[in-house]
Amino acid sequence: MKTNLTSLKTIVLIGIILSLTAPLSLFAQPDYVFRNPVLLSGTNLKVGAKYRFPNVKTGIDGIIEIKDLKNGVTLTQLDGGSGFDAAFQPAVTAPGKSNGYVEFQLDFVVSGTFTNVKMPELPMTAIDIDGGIHASGRVYEYDQFEHGSEFRTMYEMLGSSLTVTNNSGWSTVRNATGVDYPGIDTVQKDVMFTAVYNNVDKVLFRVGADNQTNGSVNRLRSIYFKKFNYASGLLPVGSLVHFGGFSDKTGVQLNWELAAGCRPGTITIERSTDATKFAAVAYRTVTSSNYAQKDGFFDGMDLQGTIYYRLKLQTQSGETEYTRILMVKSQGTARQNMRIYPTIVEGNTTLNFHAPQRSDAVISVVDMNGRSLTQQKFSAGEGANTVQLDGLEKLTAGVYMVSVAVGQERMTQRIVKR
């Protein structure tokens, strides 16, 4: 906890007591350490103020800037005095009947300078995203993380205390119950959310509160710089390092990472609407590599409600493993009649399309002069269909159109052959 300990004996005694009484998850070692900030410029606790946190990693400082104070929210402390010494813990005050946040930018720089340096991996875990129940209403805390080019999330997907949405390049994690969890710890996984960035030198994030009461409230927020495991958070199997995903109004984005030296032959992406009956929606061929391999799949079909995904990993010798099931609440409101992933191709790609009824479909690859280069017939079922489009390695580099004719309907989308 964030306290001022004055002697080694005190530290040892407290360590012995805590080791006998507290859950092990309370002592997760941080990947970064944030303490002892120094004001560099601007007015303390106001927009534009910048602070240096020295040695967040060896030879690296963190610079926090207050970018915005929204809807009357104020900062009473930049880094609060209780909780975890290795967490960034701003204390915010939200006036009655308001919904606002504090926006921060965190830059990583060479120690003692302003020269940015990239972090290979940056985990940020919002802990204790709870609320409060009062006579005049409830308080709901929330956090927001701007998406990076390499960004993934982990949390209790089967929990009921948080709602997670992804819009306009931000992940918003909001308390759903207004129930308070006293203190700040890492025991209550149901009110924790982890965002993991790769290869970033700066990130933008927000801590906020939806205060529906008549009076102002003061909330201590906490961002702990470490990854955590979650019971329903898709702990990977075998050669998988990570498997996760999120939804927005255009569809569901899945992402995964394979460990260096892995040897699976194929990965099958499977989808279900009831978490019981799964069907393959896409395939990936995997070769052994001395480096970690990242891949993904975008499901842009007309999906409503809760959708379930899993990965099936099969080695060349026939051994099979399944990941845990990923539950995603679809936000789709409009049908994507056709989707290709990836659109920049080498040998194959995956084609998703919607058929109004059972019918024969003809899939064509057409060059920019209108010449049909390949044709493939497919027996389409009513609703969502997925086809692996192979043989693209025979094409010369350039731009092509993929056309799907289903009954009286024709759909096209552009691809680029590398």
VEXTI-9982 format. One line per field, with one value per residue (C-alpha): x, y, z; residue in three letters. Coordinates in Angstrom, 3 decimals, padded with zeros to 6 digits. Layout:
N
u [X/...];
v [Y/...];
w [Z/...];
res [ala/...];
***
This chain:
418
u [000.000/001.196/002.596/005.700/007.629/010.413/012.565/013.759/012.301/008.903/009.151/010.173/007.433/004.737/006.023/005.766/002.266/000.991/002.528/000.565/-002.758/-003.184/-003.913/-000.901/-002.457/-002.062/001.708/001.947/005.236/004.821/006.366/006.829/007.130/005.504/006.386/007.734/006.489/008.075/006.181/008.036/005.797/002.328/000.061/-000.216/-003.330/-004.487/-004.698/-001.262/000.699/003.521/005.183/008.232/008.176/011.852/013.095/009.799/012.167/015.949/017.133/013.600/011.373/007.646/006.190/002.512/000.632/-002.893/-004.548/-008.158/-010.575/-014.074/-017.467/-016.354/-014.129/-011.102/-007.909/-007.274/-004.129/-002.008/-000.843/-002.826/-001.327/-003.059/-003.056/-000.077/003.268/003.780/000.450/-000.486/-003.373/-005.060/-007.747/-010.637/-013.642/-016.842/-019.630/-023.211/-025.201/-022.131/-020.277/-016.667/-013.088/-009.440/-007.418/-003.717/-000.905/001.975/005.297/008.328/011.662/015.337/016.020/016.639/015.692/012.643/013.731/010.952/011.752/009.481/008.341/008.211/005.233/003.210/000.503/-001.965/-004.488/-007.326/-008.141/-011.059/-013.411/-016.316/-018.967/-021.143/-024.787/-026.200/-029.631/-029.816/-028.361/-025.350/-021.772/-020.189/-016.431/-014.989/-011.702/-010.910/-007.845/-007.044/-006.287/-002.753/-001.647/-000.828/-003.436/-005.231/-007.399/-007.978/-010.683/-013.292/-015.432/-018.066/-018.200/-021.180/-019.600/-018.159/-019.364/-016.739/-017.371/-015.115/-015.946/-013.986/-010.632/-011.235/-012.026/-014.415/-014.662/-017.560/-018.821/-022.301/-023.613/-022.572/-021.438/-018.426/-015.446/-013.642/-009.902/-007.733/-006.390/-006.024/-008.272/-011.544/-010.811/-014.443/-013.705/-010.328/-009.430/-006.063/-004.991/-001.697/000.195/003.193/005.905/004.598/006.412/003.246/-000.347/-003.535/-005.958/-008.788/-010.118/-013.654/-016.843/-020.537/-021.906/-025.693/-025.982/-026.834/-023.474/-019.854/-017.837/-014.105/-012.796/-009.306/-008.517/-005.688/-003.733/-001.361/001.388/001.194/-000.704/-003.055/-004.677/-008.469/-010.526/-012.546/-009.885/-008.680/-005.500/-003.799/-002.914/000.171/002.053/-000.378/000.801/-002.485/-005.979/-008.522/-010.833/-013.396/-016.450/-017.596/-020.392/-018.592/-017.933/-015.671/-011.882/-009.966/-006.221/-003.747/-000.020/002.021/005.169/008.559/009.406/005.785/004.948/001.201/000.214/-003.145/-005.321/-009.076/-011.206/-014.528/-017.719/-020.897/-024.065/-024.704/-021.165/-021.943/-022.108/-019.088/-018.482/-015.271/-015.284/-011.644/-008.331/-004.679/-001.609/001.265/004.946/007.575/009.415/012.156/010.106/006.682/003.924/000.884/-002.269/-005.956/-009.345/-012.080/-015.642/-017.761/-020.965/-024.456/-024.012/-026.312/-026.205/-023.505/-021.101/-018.580/-015.208/-012.418/-009.242/-008.472/-004.721/-003.660/-000.049/001.257/001.268/-002.470/-002.416/-005.269/-005.783/-008.591/-008.392/-010.910/-014.045/-014.010/-017.369/-018.050/-021.160/-021.766/-022.524/-023.388/-026.418/-025.957/-025.234/-021.839/-022.823/-019.232/-015.904/-012.401/-009.582/-006.798/-007.171/-003.407/-002.701/000.060/-001.310/-004.835/-007.458/-010.788/-014.049/-017.189/-020.487/-024.208/-026.608/-030.336/-031.188/-029.619/-028.089/-025.071/-022.453/-019.734/-016.586/-014.393/-011.103/-011.068/-008.189/-008.518/-009.247/-012.331/-010.870/-011.938/-008.787/-010.197/-013.650/-014.753/-018.232/-019.619/-022.899/-023.960/-026.308/-028.814/-027.130/-023.411/-020.931/-017.154/-014.866/-011.094/-009.900/-006.722/-004.341/-003.656/000.099/-000.239/-001.299/001.222/001.526/-001.247/-004.853/-007.754/-011.480/-013.100/-016.683/-019.353/-022.561/-025.370/-028.730/-029.554/-027.073/-023.484/-020.893/-017.355/-014.350/-010.807/-007.667/-003.993/-001.602/001.924];
v [000.000/003.574/004.441/006.137/003.370/004.637/001.629/-001.684/-003.494/-002.015/-003.165/-006.695/-006.963/-005.751/-008.123/-011.103/-010.170/-009.628/-012.842/-014.768/-013.032/-011.691/-013.463/-014.024/-011.981/-008.918/-009.061/-009.300/-007.689/-004.688/-004.436/-000.697/001.409/004.849/006.895/010.282/012.533/015.970/018.888/019.947/022.709/024.190/024.676/021.759/019.594/021.754/021.087/021.334/020.365/017.890/015.610/013.359/009.940/008.920/005.423/003.746/001.236/001.227/004.240/005.301/008.028/008.468/011.908/012.390/015.362/016.392/016.771/017.512/017.866/017.095/018.244/019.815/016.972/018.143/016.499/016.623/014.463/013.391/010.200/009.249/008.052/004.677/001.638/000.295/002.031/000.850/002.156/005.575/006.625/009.962/011.186/012.850/014.829/014.759/017.290/016.131/015.054/014.973/012.527/013.529/012.354/013.346/012.646/011.883/011.368/009.177/009.478/007.250/009.042/008.414/009.257/012.939/013.897/014.441/011.910/009.385/005.677/002.781/000.146/-003.382/-004.169/-001.872/-003.441/-001.097/-002.620/-000.507/-001.961/-001.397/000.010/000.136/002.642/003.745/003.629/006.788/008.036/010.389/007.999/005.914/006.520/004.496/004.662/004.100/004.070/004.613/003.505/004.789/001.938/001.547/-000.117/-003.194/-003.331/-006.115/-006.445/-008.955/-009.046/-011.328/-011.851/-013.784/-011.235/-008.974/-005.904/-004.232/-003.332/-003.005/-001.110/-000.093/003.013/005.641/004.079/003.854/000.999/002.138/000.038/001.063/-000.232/-001.641/-002.068/000.958/-001.400/-000.246/-002.538/-001.022/-000.482/-000.965/-004.432/-007.010/-009.610/-008.457/-009.498/-008.784/-005.025/-005.108/-004.547/-004.948/-003.151/-004.242/-002.115/-003.148/-000.912/002.411/005.451/007.206/006.354/008.328/007.212/008.555/007.960/009.114/008.883/009.038/010.701/010.466/011.719/015.275/015.935/015.838/012.646/012.011/008.808/007.336/005.619/003.198/002.110/-000.753/-001.405/-005.185/-007.968/-010.228/-013.583/-013.853/-017.025/-016.406/-014.245/-016.762/-018.122/-019.398/-023.016/-024.629/-022.310/-019.403/-016.304/-014.419/-014.770/-011.970/-009.658/-006.878/-005.741/-002.451/-001.453/-002.922/-006.408/-008.437/-008.231/-011.262/-011.167/-013.794/-014.309/-017.486/-018.063/-018.218/-021.723/-022.912/-025.770/-025.869/-026.747/-024.972/-022.672/-022.862/-019.936/-021.297/-019.384/-020.211/-018.478/-020.820/-021.732/-025.372/-025.882/-024.354/-023.963/-023.058/-019.555/-019.182/-021.022/-020.089/-022.107/-021.661/-022.400/-022.726/-019.515/-018.381/-015.255/-014.645/-014.509/-012.223/-012.666/-011.882/-012.293/-009.741/-011.113/-008.505/-010.503/-009.513/-010.699/-009.737/-010.454/-012.613/-014.434/-017.090/-017.824/-020.289/-021.333/-024.887/-025.551/-028.643/-029.744/-031.382/-034.699/-034.376/-033.296/-030.862/-028.238/-025.731/-022.365/-021.348/-019.772/-016.032/-014.357/-011.137/-008.997/-007.863/-004.200/-004.671/-002.736/-002.846/-005.816/-006.082/-007.989/-008.813/-008.675/-009.815/-010.288/-009.575/-007.278/-007.138/-010.715/-013.072/-016.595/-016.693/-014.688/-015.253/-014.085/-013.533/-012.768/-012.819/-014.773/-013.904/-017.570/-020.940/-020.588/-021.343/-018.607/-017.749/-016.090/-014.339/-012.477/-009.708/-007.466/-003.706/-004.226/-006.245/-009.631/-012.578/-014.432/-017.095/-018.458/-020.619/-022.092/-022.397/-023.720/-020.857/-021.283/-018.691/-016.067/-015.954/-017.808/-018.087/-019.168/-019.535/-017.940/-019.741/-019.585/-015.861/-016.461/-017.025/-013.427/-010.709/-007.833/-005.276/-004.362/-006.761/-006.962/-009.972/-010.443/-012.691/-013.406/-014.929/-015.185/-011.670/-010.047/-009.139/-007.917/-006.698/-005.641/-004.643/-006.577/-005.823/-008.615/-008.096];
w [000.000/-000.501/002.917/004.304/006.076/008.311/009.207/007.817/010.825/010.079/006.475/007.492/010.125/007.786/005.088/007.471/008.605/005.083/003.791/006.412/005.921/002.375/-000.913/-003.144/-005.939/-003.744/-004.250/-008.030/-008.989/-011.288/-014.734/-014.172/-011.013/-010.658/-007.573/-006.450/-009.282/-009.775/-011.363/-014.523/-015.877/-015.667/-012.665/-010.263/-010.861/-013.795/-017.539/-019.118/-016.004/-016.678/-014.116/-014.277/-012.614/-012.330/-013.179/-014.034/-015.586/-015.416/-017.389/-018.327/-016.890/-017.327/-018.046/-017.233/-018.693/-017.689/-021.100/-020.108/-017.190/-018.466/-017.165/-013.899/-012.711/-010.737/-009.523/-005.790/-005.925/-008.860/-007.168/-004.072/-000.824/-000.411/-002.621/-004.551/-004.617/-008.188/-009.509/-010.829/-008.577/-009.276/-006.876/-008.731/-007.541/-009.609/-008.896/-008.410/-011.482/-013.717/-015.932/-016.492/-016.613/-016.426/-019.555/-019.203/-021.679/-020.565/-022.414/-021.891/-022.175/-021.574/-017.932/-017.342/-020.928/-023.104/-025.742/-026.288/-026.231/-027.242/-024.772/-026.263/-024.015/-021.770/-019.566/-017.840/-015.446/-014.100/-010.683/-008.336/-010.996/-008.564/-007.509/-004.639/-003.599/-001.979/-001.008/-003.999/-006.588/-007.576/-008.658/-011.463/-012.077/-015.545/-017.434/-021.102/-023.080/-026.556/-028.938/-030.235/-033.459/-031.347/-028.599/-026.744/-023.646/-020.848/-018.168/-016.553/-019.640/-017.714/-014.905/-014.247/-012.652/-015.776/-019.248/-021.999/-025.237/-028.120/-030.126/-032.054/-031.207/-027.440/-025.057/-022.321/-019.144/-016.901/-013.582/-014.099/-010.558/-008.493/-005.716/-003.666/-003.004/000.007/-000.355/-003.420/-004.178/-006.937/-005.303/-006.912/-010.516/-011.415/-011.261/-013.055/-016.704/-018.432/-021.611/-023.185/-025.708/-027.799/-029.253/-027.933/-026.595/-025.399/-024.486/-023.868/-021.141/-018.978/-015.473/-014.788/-012.792/-013.640/-010.495/-010.438/-006.850/-005.756/-004.096/-005.169/-004.642/-004.360/-005.939/-005.778/-009.106/-009.786/-012.883/-012.069/-014.642/-014.787/-016.569/-014.590/-015.289/-015.252/-014.715/-017.900/-019.489/-022.056/-020.571/-023.725/-024.366/-025.772/-028.072/-027.681/-025.836/-026.154/-027.593/-027.243/-029.116/-029.023/-030.949/-032.421/-034.785/-037.808/-036.422/-034.145/-034.210/-032.907/-032.206/-031.100/-030.709/-031.079/-029.059/-030.724/-031.853/-032.002/-034.377/-035.055/-038.612/-038.767/-036.707/-037.147/-035.976/-034.721/-033.908/-031.978/-030.860/-027.905/-026.693/-027.508/-031.266/-033.017/-036.739/-038.550/-040.014/-041.105/-041.269/-040.931/-041.920/-039.483/-040.022/-037.323/-036.496/-034.148/-033.509/-031.994/-034.619/-034.401/-036.437/-036.327/-037.916/-038.505/-038.436/-040.185/-040.485/-039.329/-035.743/-032.893/-029.168/-027.564/-029.877/-028.805/-030.417/-029.885/-031.690/-032.669/-032.952/-034.840/-035.265/-038.403/-036.541/-035.802/-032.147/-031.379/-028.685/-028.109/-026.418/-023.823/-025.208/-025.914/-025.292/-027.222/-027.012/-030.568/-031.126/-034.804/-036.023/-039.768/-042.000/-043.648/-046.791/-047.685/-045.888/-046.857/-044.347/-045.031/-048.027/-048.598/-049.655/-050.687/-051.090/-049.640/-047.798/-046.055/-047.586/-045.473/-047.170/-046.441/-048.648/-048.538/-049.161/-049.997/-053.452/-055.599/-055.417/-057.916/-056.574/-059.145/-059.035/-061.656/-062.723/-063.197/-066.916/-066.060/-067.009/-064.847/-063.797/-061.473/-060.654/-057.769/-057.218/-053.708/-052.296/-050.039/-047.116/-045.977/-043.766/-042.968/-045.198/-045.013/-047.861/-047.990/-051.243/-052.338/-055.287/-055.080/-055.137/-058.906/-059.456/-060.219/-057.781/-058.181/-057.404/-058.053/-057.358/-055.698/-056.851/-055.329/-057.239/-055.149/-056.913/-058.102/-055.721/-056.594/-054.075/-054.731/-052.712/-053.622/-052.646/-053.121/-054.134/-052.806];
res [met/lys/thr/asn/leu/thr/ser/leu/lys/thr/ile/val/leu/ile/gly/ile/ile/leu/ser/leu/thr/ala/pro/leu/ser/leu/phe/ala/gln/pro/asp/tyr/val/phe/arg/asn/pro/val/leu/leu/ser/gly/thr/asn/leu/lys/val/gly/ala/lys/tyr/arg/phe/pro/asn/val/lys/thr/gly/ile/asp/gly/ile/ile/glu/ile/lys/asp/leu/lys/asn/gly/val/thr/leu/thr/gln/leu/asp/gly/gly/ser/gly/phe/asp/ala/ala/phe/gln/pro/ala/val/thr/ala/pro/gly/lys/ser/asn/gly/tyr/val/glu/phe/gln/leu/asp/phe/val/val/ser/gly/thr/phe/thr/asn/val/lys/met/pro/glu/leu/pro/met/thr/ala/ile/asp/ile/asp/gly/gly/ile/his/ala/ser/gly/arg/val/tyr/glu/tyr/asp/gln/phe/glu/his/gly/ser/glu/phe/arg/thr/met/tyr/glu/met/leu/gly/ser/ser/leu/thr/val/thr/asn/asn/ser/gly/trp/ser/thr/val/arg/asn/ala/thr/gly/val/asp/tyr/pro/gly/ile/asp/thr/val/gln/lys/asp/val/met/phe/thr/ala/val/tyr/asn/asn/val/asp/lys/val/leu/phe/arg/val/gly/ala/asp/asn/gln/thr/asn/gly/ser/val/asn/arg/leu/arg/ser/ile/tyr/phe/lys/lys/phe/asn/tyr/ala/ser/gly/leu/leu/pro/val/gly/ser/leu/val/his/phe/gly/gly/phe/ser/asp/lys/thr/gly/val/gln/leu/asn/trp/glu/leu/ala/ala/gly/cys/arg/pro/gly/thr/ile/thr/ile/glu/arg/ser/thr/asp/ala/thr/lys/phe/ala/ala/val/ala/tyr/arg/thr/val/thr/ser/ser/asn/tyr/ala/gln/lys/asp/gly/phe/phe/asp/gly/met/asp/leu/gln/gly/thr/ile/tyr/tyr/arg/leu/lys/leu/gln/thr/gln/ser/gly/glu/thr/glu/tyr/thr/arg/ile/leu/met/val/lys/ser/gln/gly/thr/ala/arg/gln/asn/met/arg/ile/tyr/pro/thr/ile/val/glu/gly/asn/thr/thr/leu/asn/phe/his/ala/pro/gln/arg/ser/asp/ala/val/ile/ser/val/val/asp/met/asn/gly/arg/ser/leu/thr/gln/gln/lys/phe/ser/ala/gly/glu/gly/ala/asn/thr/val/gln/leu/asp/gly/leu/glu/lys/leu/thr/ala/gly/val/tyr/met/val/ser/val/ala/val/gly/gln/glu/arg/met/thr/gln/arg/ile/val/lys/arg];
***
